[in-house]
Amino acid sequence: MAWIVAEAVMRQRCGPSPTAFPAWERATLAGRKLQGVEREVVLSFAEPVFKPQEKATAEEHHGVPGYVGEWLWYLLALEQPDLPDRVREYLAEPSLTVTDSGGDGLVIHRVGGAGTPALMFRLWEMKKYTGGRDQISGTIKGAWDQLASSGTRYLAAQMGWAYKHVAGDVGRFVSMLPDLWAAGDPRGGAGVSVATNSSAAPQRRAFSRSHERIPRLKHDGQLQGLIISVDDFAGFAAQVQETVWTAL
């Protein structure tokens, strides 16, 4: 599982470079270190997020678990199949940094089938929780509050790619996202995903009070929540980091 995440992350981070990802993949699978120019190029893509701590006494790198949590959400969303009345038109890739202050995820679907097609979007905020049992509710509440206070700004920042990555009616729809969100339009929605330890995953329910956090989103289906639990989530994120750094 750590390899699946690490491979997907590095494929995206290396982007259109014709050499970086193949070099990283070959060296990682062979368990050898890259040298010279190859190492310098691959390092430029991996280092901003995955550089290990240089001192054993350094504070924990909190960015890696959060970044891995975003990628778990993205890969799960990517696997969701289209349905006859629900087709994914756009899924935003995770940011290349761990300090981006914008929204973490955005999905646009075309719904209603051939007879009544319509576009809908959902803005997602992803969090990680690596503590113990019964404390995850505060993390969920904080994520909803962040969307409530900053959602319009997050969506405004997304408009820059409207005519670069999407076109036609989807491009026009993107240009309307801040207005739709601010008005609580039923074509918009919000989601919160929390990656956590299995011991901290809610045993009965979660998100039951989410509707209180963003009152403007009052229509059925506008809110969605997801818990992604791994036995030791912090340890899993560290394993992804180690996998990425194997060749470096």
C-alpha positions in Angstrom: 0.0 0.0 0.0 2.9 2.4 0.8 4.4 1.6 -2.6 1.1 2.4 -4.4 0.9 5.8 -2.7 4.6 6.6 -3.2 4.5 5.6 -6.8 1.4 7.7 -7.5 2.9 10.7 -5.6 6.2 10.6 -7.5 4.6 10.1 -10.9 2.6 13.3 -10.3 5.4 15.3 -8.7 7.8 14.5 -11.6 5.2 15.7 -14.1 6.2 15.9 -17.7 9.9 15.3 -17.0 10.9 12.5 -19.4 13.7 11.3 -17.0 12.8 11.9 -13.4 10.1 9.4 -12.7 11.6 6.5 -14.7 15.0 7.1 -12.9 13.3 7.2 -9.5 11.2 4.0 -10.2 14.1 2.0 -11.5 16.4 2.9 -8.6 13.8 2.4 -6.0 12.8 -1.1 -7.3 16.4 -2.0 -7.5 17.2 -0.7 -4.0 20.0 1.5 -5.2 20.9 5.1 -4.7 20.8 7.6 -7.6 24.0 9.5 -8.4 25.0 12.7 -10.2 22.6 14.4 -12.5 19.8 11.8 -12.0 19.9 12.3 -8.2 19.9 16.1 -8.5 16.9 16.1 -10.8 14.8 13.5 -8.8 15.8 15.2 -5.5 14.3 18.5 -6.7 10.9 16.8 -7.0 11.0 14.8 -3.8 12.7 17.0 -1.3 10.1 19.7 -0.7 7.8 17.2 1.0 9.8 14.1 1.8 13.2 15.2 2.9 14.0 13.2 6.2 14.9 14.9 9.4 18.7 15.5 9.6 18.8 15.3 13.4 17.2 12.5 15.5 16.2 15.2 18.0 14.3 17.3 15.4 10.6 17.9 15.8 8.3 15.5 14.0 7.6 16.4 10.4 3.9 17.0 10.6 3.6 17.8 6.8 4.1 14.2 5.6 1.1 12.6 7.4 -1.2 15.3 6.2 0.2 15.1 2.6 -0.2 11.3 2.6 -3.8 11.7 3.9 -4.6 13.9 0.9 -3.2 11.3 -1.4 -5.2 8.5 0.2 -8.4 10.6 -0.4 -7.4 11.3 -4.0 -6.6 7.7 -4.9 -9.9 6.5 -3.4 -11.8 9.2 -5.3 -10.0 8.3 -8.5 -11.1 4.7 -8.1 -14.8 5.6 -7.8 -16.5 4.4 -11.0 -18.8 6.6 -13.0 -22.5 5.8 -12.8 -25.2 6.3 -15.6 -26.5 9.4 -13.8 -23.2 10.6 -12.3 -20.0 11.1 -14.3 -16.9 12.7 -13.0 -15.8 15.7 -15.1 -12.9 16.9 -13.0 -10.8 15.7 -10.0 -8.2 18.1 -8.7 -4.8 16.6 -8.0 -3.2 17.2 -4.6 -1.0 20.2 -4.3 2.8 19.9 -4.8 3.4 21.4 -1.3 2.4 20.7 2.3 1.9 24.4 3.1 -0.7 25.4 0.5 -3.4 27.3 2.2 -6.0 26.6 -0.4 -8.7 23.9 -0.5 -7.4 20.4 -0.5 -9.7 18.7 -3.0 -12.3 19.6 -5.6 -14.6 17.2 -7.6 -17.0 18.2 -10.4 -19.7 15.7 -11.5 -22.2 15.7 -14.3 -25.4 14.3 -12.8 -28.9 13.5 -13.9 -28.3 11.4 -17.0 -28.8 12.3 -20.6 -32.3 13.7 -20.0 -31.5 16.3 -17.3 -27.7 16.8 -17.2 -26.4 19.2 -14.6 -23.0 20.0 -13.1 -22.3 19.8 -9.4 -19.1 20.4 -7.3 -17.8 19.4 -3.9 -15.0 21.2 -2.1 -13.1 19.0 0.2 -10.9 19.6 3.2 -8.5 16.9 4.3 -7.1 16.4 7.8 -5.0 13.9 9.7 -5.4 12.7 13.3 -2.7 10.6 14.8 -3.8 10.7 18.4 -5.8 8.3 20.6 -9.4 7.3 20.8 -12.5 9.6 21.0 -10.7 12.9 20.1 -11.2 13.0 16.4 -14.4 15.0 16.7 -12.4 18.2 17.2 -10.5 17.6 14.0 -13.7 17.1 12.1 -15.2 20.3 13.6 -12.1 22.3 12.7 -12.2 21.1 9.1 -15.8 22.2 8.7 -15.1 25.6 10.3 -12.2 26.1 8.0 -14.4 25.4 5.0 -17.1 27.7 6.4 -14.7 30.6 6.8 -12.5 30.2 3.8 -14.4 28.2 1.2 -15.2 31.1 -1.0 -11.5 32.1 -1.1 -10.5 28.5 -1.8 -12.8 28.3 -4.8 -11.7 31.7 -6.1 -8.2 30.4 -6.2 -9.4 27.5 -8.3 -10.6 29.7 -11.1 -7.1 30.2 -12.5 -7.2 26.8 -14.2 -10.7 27.2 -15.6 -9.6 27.8 -19.1 -6.3 25.8 -18.8 -7.6 22.4 -17.7 -11.3 22.4 -18.5 -13.4 23.9 -21.4 -17.0 24.3 -22.6 -19.7 24.2 -20.0 -17.4 22.8 -17.3 -15.1 25.8 -17.7 -18.0 28.2 -17.5 -19.2 26.3 -14.4 -15.8 26.7 -12.7 -16.0 30.4 -13.1 -19.2 30.4 -11.1 -17.9 28.3 -8.1 -17.4 31.2 -5.6 -20.8 32.6 -6.4 -22.5 29.2 -6.0 -20.8 28.5 -2.8 -21.5 31.9 -1.2 -25.2 31.6 -2.1 -25.4 28.0 -0.8 -26.6 26.9 -4.2 -27.7 23.2 -4.3 -25.2 22.7 -7.1 -22.4 23.0 -4.6 -21.3 21.0 -1.6 -18.6 20.3 0.9 -16.7 17.3 2.2 -14.3 16.5 5.1 -11.9 13.6 5.0 -9.8 12.5 8.0 -7.0 10.0 7.8 -6.3 8.5 11.2 -5.3 5.5 13.3 -7.7 2.6 13.5 -7.9 3.1 17.2 -9.2 6.6 16.8 -11.8 5.8 14.1 -15.3 6.4 15.3 -17.0 3.2 16.4 -20.6 4.2 15.8 -20.9 7.5 13.9 -19.2 10.7 12.9 -20.2 13.9 11.1 -23.6 13.8 12.8 -23.4 17.6 13.6 -21.7 18.7 10.4 -24.8 20.6 9.3 -24.4 23.0 12.2 -20.9 24.1 10.9 -21.9 25.4 7.4 -25.5 26.6 7.7 -25.6 27.9 4.1 -25.3 24.3 2.8 -28.7 23.1 3.9 -29.9 21.0 0.9 -29.9 17.2 1.0 -26.6 15.7 -0.1 -24.5 18.8 0.2 -22.3 17.5 3.0 -20.2 14.4 2.9 -17.7 12.9 5.3 -15.0 10.2 5.0 -12.9 8.5 7.6 -9.8 6.7 6.3 -8.3 4.5 9.0 -4.9 2.7 9.0 -3.6 0.7 12.0 -0.7 3.1 12.6 -1.3 6.0 10.3 1.8 8.0 11.4 3.9 4.9 10.8 2.3 4.3 7.4 3.0 7.9 6.4 6.6 7.4 7.5 6.8 4.2 5.4 5.6 6.2 2.3 8.3 8.8 3.0 11.0 6.1 3.4 9.9 4.5 0.1 10.1 7.8 -1.8 13.6 8.4 -0.3 14.9 4.9 -1.0 16.8 6.0 -4.1 18.0 9.3 -2.6 
